[in-house]
Amino acid sequence: MTTARPSGRRTLLLVTVLLALPFAIAFGLYWFEWRPARLGNHGQLIEPPRPLPETGLRHRDGRPLPTEELRHKWTLVLVNGGSCESVCQDDLQKIRQVQVALNKEMMRLRRLLLATGTGALDADPALADIQRQFPDLLIAAPAENAAGAAMRGRFDGGAYRFYVVDPLGNVMLRYPDKPDMRGMLKDLERLLKYSWVG
């Protein structure tokens, strides 16, 4: 006795339903604006990302630092509003360790100390020692003009002191005052793994 086989039409219908099912689910999630309660990232995504103004930063010696010089690499920014004393220097050491932990990808990331206090670059004698201790660290401050104010606005401070800027010059991720550095490392590893730029 032979078992009845499903007809060709039934098989075709089943295959069509299975192929269409993911699209139907995706459309339903989009239509009802469903968002996962917890994303895979440890930092807070900035949506939409904030593009940096073309100008508004200056080097320690007063030379302008065009945004173009910050492009083409990922940038991990530490915002510091006062003089860079023990907590600031400890944070600089931590972000250096995060960069080194990226292993072969570490050259795709640069670190930037953004001094946002009034006259911060000129008034902080510790910065010269910091520059000697971390020669690959970029130290800058917002200029004292409208462009500098616009740049300062991209790093809104408050409870956040650590930011990630993508290679296109967009501020896209931020971390609180005392972040989980392992979580920051995991975020950067994921970004560098899937990024075609930088």
N, C-alpha and C positions, 0 to 999 in steps of 0.2 A: 504494500500500500504506500503510495507516494504522498508526501505532505504538499499542501498547496503553497505555491510560491507567490509572493506579492506581485501584483501586476507592475508593468513598467511605468504606468501613470502614477501609481502610488509611490513608487521609489523616487520618481522625479519630483513629486510634490514634497516628499520628506526631505530630499536634498535641498530643495529651494527654501523650505522653512528653516532648515539648519543654517543655511548661508545668510538668510535675511535676519535671523534672530539677533545677532550682535548689533546690527544697525538699528533695529527696532528698540533694543535696550538703550543704546547710546542716545537715540533721539528722545526717548522718554526721560532719561536723566537730564538731558539738556533742556527739554521743554519745561520740566518741573523744577529747574535750577537747583538740582541736587549737588551738594558739595560734600566731600568727605570731612568728617569731624576733625580728623588729624591727618595732616600731610606728612610726607616722608622727611621734610626738611626740619632742622632744629632752629634755624633762624627765622625771622619773620620776613616773608616776601613783601616787597613794596610793589603794590599794584595800583596804577601802572608804574613801571620803572621811571625814575626821574633822570632825564638826560642832563648831563653837566653842561653849564654854559661854556662857550668856547674860551672865555678868559675869566679871570677872577682869583687866580692863585699866584703866589709869589714864592720864590726860593728864599732861603735864609739870608742870602746876600742882597735881596731886593729885586733880583731879576724876575721878570714875569715867567710863570710856569703855564704855558698853554695847555689846554685840555688835550690837544693832539698828542702831547708827550705821554699822556696817561692811557692812550688807546693801545690796542694790539696785545695787551696782556691783561690778565685779571689783577685787580688791585684790592688788597685788604687794608682798609683804612682804620686807624685808631684816632678818634677825635679826642683832643685834650684841651680843656678850657682854661687851665691854669699853668703853673710851672710844672715841668715834667720831673716830679720827685719820685719817691719810692714806689707808689702804686703804679704810676705811669711807666716807670722803668721795668717793673715786674710784668706789666701787660705787654710791653715791647718784647721782653724775653719770651713770653708765652706765644705771641704771634710768630716770632722767629721759629720757635719749636714746631708750630703748626706747619709753617712753610717747609721746614726740613723734613717733617714726617710725610710730606707728599712724595718724597724720594725722587724718582726720575722726572716727575712733573713739576718739581719745585721751581724750575726756571720759568714756568708759565705764570708765576705769581710774583708780584712785587708788593712791598709793604710801604705804606705812607702814614707818617705821623702828621696829622692835621692840627696845628696849634690855632685854636679859635679865640683865645683870650686877647684882650686889647694889647697891642704891641708885643705879643707873645714871643715872636722870634727874636726880637731885640732885647727883651727884658729877662730872658731865661738863660743864665750862664751854663746851665746843665746841658743845653743842646749841643754845644761843641763837643763835650765829652761823649754824649750819646752818639753823635755822628762818628766819632773815632771808634766807639765800641761796636756800632752797627754800620759799617761803611756802605752797605748796600741799601740802607734805609733812606727813603726819600722823605725829607722834612719840608713842609710848606705851611703857608698860612693864607687865609683869604685876604685879598687886597683891601685897602681902606677906600673903597669906592662902590658904586652901584653894582658893578660886576662881582665884586667881592661879597657884597650882601646877598646877591643871587646865589653865589656859590655856597655861602654859609647856610642858606635856606635849604640846600639839598641834603645837608647833614643836620637834621633838625634838633639834635641833642636830646634833651630830656632824659629819659631812662635809657637811651641808646648811645653807645660809644664806639661800636664796631660796625663797619659797613663793608659790603662787597660791591665793587664797581666792575661791570663786565668790560670786555675788550672794546666795545663800541662806545664806551663812555656813559653808561647808564647805571645809576645807583639802584640796585635791585634786591638787596638783602641786608638785613640789619640784625644786630644782637644787643641784648641788654648790657648794663654796666658790668655785670659779672657773669659772662656767658660760660656755657659748658664747652670747653675747648675741644673735647673729643667730638661733640656734636658739630662744632664748626669745621673740624677736620673732615668729618664724614660728608658734610655739605659740599665742601670744596672738592673732595675726591669725586663726588657724583657730578658736579658741574664740569670738572676738567675731563672726566671720562666721556661725557656725552656732548661736549662742546666741540664744534668744528672751528671755532675762532679762538684766538689767543694762544 
